[in-house]
Amino acid sequence: MAERLSDESIKLYQPTKRFLIPIANFHVPRKLYKLFKKNNYTFKINNNFEDVISQCQLARRKEDGTWINDIILNSYINLFYQKICHSIECYYDNKLIGGLYGVHIGGCFFGESMFSKVPNTSKYCLLYLIAILKKNLFSVLDSQFYNNHLVQFGAFEINNKDYLRLLKEGIKKKRNFIFVEDFQEVLSLIQPNNHKS
């Protein structure tokens, strides 16, 4: 991470606790699920990775600045061309209005950042991500640091020792990051337990 956009260096961190989003037991808030179900947007993966990470870099945060400096931005773009990074993108009238990106190693996905220009669109991208990870049998969705905003999805902290054990097992698995074309299948994959018939 960088301290600010203008930094010419980056710092590496290893949290004592790691923040994970469950894949199998992901919780979808009812109101969000109903809005998502309306299917007002188009979703794509890896269609415009560079724009997604650039929008994440520019996104306004509560604190000043961004942790994505140009070194980080260019490094992740390189990883994208190595097929290690992926983006989930939300479009309306062919305009990118929300997205997220992360790193894929084995059966693990490491969420890095997200942005939205229209309310909830980054959350919709997270729902789509969960469907992709679930369908393709991923085991770990790592969100790194505690984020109160993600608790609503069932995210939880785990100590570093347990995290490293999960990570060691997860990266050995061979998993492909394949888009789920059928929106009804996406809904089925993320459908909250209390919505199932």
Secondary structure as UniProt FT lines:
FT   TURN            5..6
FT   STRAND          17..20
FT   TURN            24..25
FT   HELIX           30..37
FT   STRAND          42..45
FT   HELIX           49..58
FT   HELIX           70..81
FT   TURN            82..83
FT   STRAND          85..92
FT   TURN            93..94
FT   STRAND          95..105
FT   TURN            106..107
FT   STRAND          108..116
FT   TURN            119..120
FT   HELIX           121..135
FT   TURN            136..137
FT   STRAND          140..142
FT   HELIX           148..153
FT   STRAND          156..159
FT   HELIX           160..170
FT   TURN            171..172
FT   HELIX           183..190
FT   HELIX           193..195
//
